[in-house]
Amino acid sequence: GGQPRNVQPFSDEDASIETMSHCSGFSDPASFTEDGPEVDEEATQEDLEYKLKGFIDLTLDKSAKTRQAALESLKSAFSSKILYEFIMERRMTLTDSIERCIKKGKSDEQCSAAGLACLLCVQMGSGIESEEIFKTLGPVLKKIVCDGTASIQARQACATCLGICCFIVTDDITELYSTMECLESIFTKAYQRDRDANGVSSTHNTVLHISALLAWTLLLTICPMNEVKKKIEMHLHKLPSLLSCDDLNMRIAAGETLALLFELARETDADFFYEDMDLLTEKLRALATDGNKHRAKVDKRKQRSVFRDVLRAVEERDFPTEMVKFGPERMYIDCWVKKQTYDTFKEILGSGMQYHLQSNDFLRNVFELGPPVMLDAAALKTMKISRFERHLYNSAAFKARTKARSKCRDKRADVGEFF
């Protein structure tokens, strides 16, 4: 029974190393299921929770470096594990820490705190608890988004967070509309881009405009149809102006938003008619076949791929269906609304997206997947391929690909002409 000591557990330098090393396995959910000796799940869970409690305490540390490392470690854990019960007991503490970091932190800390707020709501789902979190954080996020003196990166992260948290809560329709208006006040500035004395467009705020536009589009997908009609009338004629933006990501965001607006417009009115269709399709076709030499090859490929799909959506009402695999399940993304929602959550969950699609009740409800599929240990073992088998399969597939490509590359092969 020595004297109680008030010792700082980590120095500034050690904190980031310690916190990140604790969570090094969190970034990839596969790390929890790799082949290896049997582990005591209860002990592992207790160890994880002990570490997470430490990170929560460190979000109040005096050192900004330590606070940010703790926020990043919590983000890694929240994106790769379902921690509903653990978070439920500490949601107010977490909310207070996030609020403090957004209000008083610098740019990087604000970005990390906004990212953690998104994951906190994803973990809690659409219930009263999430509403309480959003009531506390919503006004703070709006203030940063509209604050011209805050850093662009912080405003961008807060705009994304505002859209996602509002999407999850969405119980109060007036709050939904006011959040959309806040985001509109940001991205509509891109319609009349400021120009300097030389007539060159200002790109300083472009990343913020993109985030606000994508967050607004996500919220539009859950609006009542009469509100959707109003928003389409307001923005459909202005959005094509963004297709001429110098920034590739803005062109793509505008193109995908247009495709989604056309999809929603045709759902509300089967005979929907757009007056400037010829001019719009001409613009989209130019972007889908863009061969400008001053653009990077990677950018051109990405742009052409996206705008081929956008053009098909606008002209032919068509969508190229994608399949997403997670565990034993499959999900088909067959419309722009679903694609926008999937892309948004994949952006914040990263490699944890598949894990959350399998286990997170809220996400399964969003994508209409039903309750989580319960598999016992024996079923999982039969489905699982050993590392050695996986290696053999990959080697065989690699050899087959090499053979097929060699044939195609053989100058003597009659490959014909492709246009």
N, C-alpha and C positions, 0 to 999 in steps of 0.2 A: 503493500500500500504506500507507494511513493506519492510525492506531491503531484496534484494534477498539473499538466503542462499545456500551455496554449501554443502549440507548434504549428507552423504553416506546413501542410503536408507536401507541397510541391514548390520548388522555386519556379520562377517564370520560364526558365529554359526547359526544366525537366517536365513541367506540366503538360506541354503539348506532346512531348515524346511519350510520357506515361499514358496520357489519355488516348492517344492514337494507337499505342501498342495494345492497350486493353481491348480496343474495338477493331483490331486489324482483321478479324474474321467476320465482322458484321457486314462488310461491304458486299459480300457474295453469299446469298442464302445457301448455295450449294455446299459451302464450307461446313454447314451443320449436318450434312447428309453424306459426306464422302465416306468411302470404305475405311474402316478402322475398327479398333477394339470397342466392345460395348462400353457405354458410359452411363453413369448414374444420372438420369435426366433431372431428378429432383435437386441433386447437389449442384448440377450445372446451372439450373435455373436460379438457385439461391446465390450462386457465385455471380451470375449475370446481374441480378437485382442489386446485390451489394455494390458492384461497380457502378451501376446506373445511379444509385443513391449518391455515390461520390461525385459523379459528373453533375448531378443536379445541384449539389452544394457548391461545386466549383463555378457554376454560372453566376454566383454572387461574389466571386473573388475580386480583389482589387486590381489585379493585372488583366488588362484587355486581352493579352495573348492567351492567358489561361482560360478566360471566359469563352473565347472563341473556340479553343480546342475542345472544351467541354460541350459546347453547342454542336460542333461537328460530330463528336463521338455519339451524342444522343441521336442526332440525325441518322447516323449509320445504323444504330441499333433499331430505331423506330421503322426504318425502311426495310429491314431484313427479318424482323420478328413481330408477331402479334403479342402486344403487351398490355392488353385492355385492362385487366384487373390491377396491374401495377400502376398504370397511368391514372386509373379512376381514383385511386387513393391519394394521388399527388397532383391532380390536374390544376388545382388552384395555385399551388406552389410553382408549377411549371409555367402557368399563364402569367403569374407575377414576374417570374424571371425573364420570360420572353418580352413582356411589356417594358421592363426596365432596360433590357439590352437594345430594343428598338428605339426607345426614347433617348437614351444617354450614350449609346455606343457609337463608334465611328462606322464608316461604310461597310467594311468586311463583316464586322460583328452584327450589324443590322441585317445584312443579307443572310447570314447563318441563322439568326433568330427568326426571320420571316420564313425561311425554309423549314425550320423546326415547327413553327406554328401550323404550316400546311400539314405536316406529318402527324402532329398532335390531333388535328381534326379528322384526318384519315383514319387514325387509330380509334377515335371515339365514335365515329359514324354520325348519322343524323339523328341526334337525340337532344334532350334538354341540356346535357352536359356541354355538347358542342355549341349550343345556343349561348350558354353562359360565357364560354371562351370567346365567341365572336362578338358578344356585347362588350366585352372588355377590350379586345384587340382591334375590332372594326374601326372605331374612331381614330385610334393611333395610326393604323395603316393608311387610312384616308388622308390624315394630316401629312404624313411623309410623302405620299404619292403626289399631293398638290403643292408640296413645299419646294419652291424653285431654288432654295439655298441648299437643300439636301443633295447628296451625291446621286448621279444618274443611276448607278448600280443599285443603291439602296431603294430608290424610287421604283426601279424596274422590279426588284424582288418583292417589294410591298404590293405592287400592282398585281403580280401573279398570285401572291398569297391572298389578297383581297378577293380575287375572282374565285379561287379554289375553295376558300373557307365559306364564302357566301353560297357557292354551289352546293356544298355539303349541308349547310344549315337550311337555307331556302324555305323556312316556315313562314316568315313574315314577307308578304309580297311587296310591301312598301319599302322594306329594307333592300330587297332585290332590285327594285327600280332605282333607288337612290344610289346604290353601288354601281349600277350600270351607267347612271348619269355622271358619276365621278370619273369612271373610266373613259366615257365619251369625251369629257372635257379635256382629256389628255390626247387621245389618238386623233381626234378631229383636227388638232393643230397641224397634223401632217398633210391635211387636204390643201391648206394654204401655207406651204413651206416658206419660212423666212429666207430671203436671199440677201447676200451681202452686196457690196458695191460692185463686184465683178459679175453679179448675176449667178453665182454658184450656189446651189442649194445647201442649206445647213444640215449636216448629218449628226450634230452633237446629241440631239434628243431621239434619234431614230430607234435605238434599242428600247427606250422607254415607250415610244409609240407602238412598237411591235408587241411588247408584253401587254400593254393596255388593250390593244385590239384583240389579241388572242384570248385574254381573260374575259373581255366583253362578249366575244363570240361564244365562249363556253356558257356564259349565263343566258345568252339568247336561246340556247337549246332547251332551257327549262321554263321559258316564258309562256304565258297563255297566248293562244293564237291571235287574239285581237291586238296584243302588244307586239307580237312578231310582225304583223302586217304594218303597224306604225313604223317600226324600226327599219323594215325593208324599204318602205317609201322614203324614209329619211336618208338612208345611206347607200342604196343600190346605185344611184346615179353618181355618187361622189367617190365611191371606192375605186372605180377603174383608174382614177387619176394616180393612185398609188402604184399602179403597175409600171409607171415610168420612173419610179424611184431608183436612185443609183445603188441602193443597198439590196443585195440579193435576198436576204431574209425578209425584208419588207415586201418585196415583189411576191415572194412565195406566200407570206402571211395574207396579203391582200387577195391573191389568187384563190387560196383555199377558203377564205372567208366568202368570196363571191360564189364559189361552188356550193357552199353550205347555204347561203342566202337563196340561191336559185332552187335548191332542194326543198327548203322550208316554204318558199313562195308557191311552188307547185303542189305541195301538200295542202296548203290552205286554199288554193284555187287551181284546179286542174287545167283551166284555160288561161293561166297566167301569161301575159304578153309583155315583153320588154322592148321598148321603142328603139333603143340604140343597139339592138342585137348584132347587126352587121359590123358596126364599128368595134364592138366589144370582142366578137369572135376573131376579127382581123388582128386585134392587139394580142389576144391569147395565142393565135396561130403563130404570130411573129415570135413570141416568147418560147413557144413549143419547138420552134425550128431555128432558134437564135444561133448564128454562127460567127458573131462578132469576135475578131481576133484579139481585141484588147481585154476580153474576159478570160479568166483562168479556165482550163479545161474541166476541172472538177466542178466548178460553179456552173458551167454550161450544161454539163451532164445532169446535174441535180435539177437545174431549172427546166430543162427540156422534159425530164421525166415527170416532174410535178405538173407542168402546164399541159402535157398531153392528157393527163387525167382530168385536169380542170376543164379543158376544152371539150372533152367527151361528156362531162357532167352538164355543161352549159348548152351544148349543141344537141346531144343525143340522150340526155337524161340517164347516162350510164355511169356505173361505179365499178372499178376493178376490185372485186372481193378479195380480201386478205384473210389468211387463217393464222391464228395465234395458238400455239401449243403451250400448255402448262400442266405438268404432271400427266395424269391419264386423260385429261380433258382437252377439248378443242373449242375455240371461239371464233366465229366468223365476223369480220368487220365488213359490213355490206352497205354502209351509207356514210355520208360525210359527217353527220351528227355523231355517229359512233366513233368514227376515226378521230374527230376533234377531241372527244372525251378521252379516248384511249391514249392519244399522244400527250395530252396534258398530264395525266396521272403517271404515265411512263417517264415523263421528264422529271417529276419530283421523286418517284420511287426507284428509278434506275434499275439496277439488276434485281431489286426486290419486287418488281412488278409481278412476276410469275407467282412468287410465293403468296403475295397478297390476293391475287386472283383466285388462288386455291383456298385461302383461309379467311380472308377479310369479308365479313358479312355485308358491310356497306358497299364495297366494290362489286361483290357478286350480285347485289341487288340492283346497282346501277346498270350492269351489263346483262341483267336478267338470266343469271346462271343458276338460280335456285340455291338451296342450302349447300354448305360445303360437303364434298364427297368424302365420306368417312371410310378409310381403308385401314385394315388391321396390319400388324407388323408382317405377317406371313404374306399377305397380298403385295405389300410394298417390296418385300424381298424377291418375290417371283418376277416383279416388273423391273427390278434393278439389274443392270448389266455390270459385271465386274470390270475393273480397270483393264485387265488383260484382254477380255473380250472386246471392250471398247477400242483398245489399241489395234487389235486385229481387224476390226471392222473399218476403222479409219484408214489403216494401211491399204486395205483392199480397195476402198473407195478412192483413195488417192491415186493408186495404180490405174484404176479404170478411167479416171478423169484424164490422167496424163496420156493414156493410149488414145482416148477419143480426141483430145486436143491435137495430138501429134498427127492424126489422120487428117484433121481439118487444115492443119498448117502445111501439110505436104503439098508442094507446088504442083505435083502431078495429079492431085485429087481434083475431080471435076466438081467444083463447088458452085458453078453457075453465077448468076448475077443477082444481087439483092438490093432492093431500093426501099 
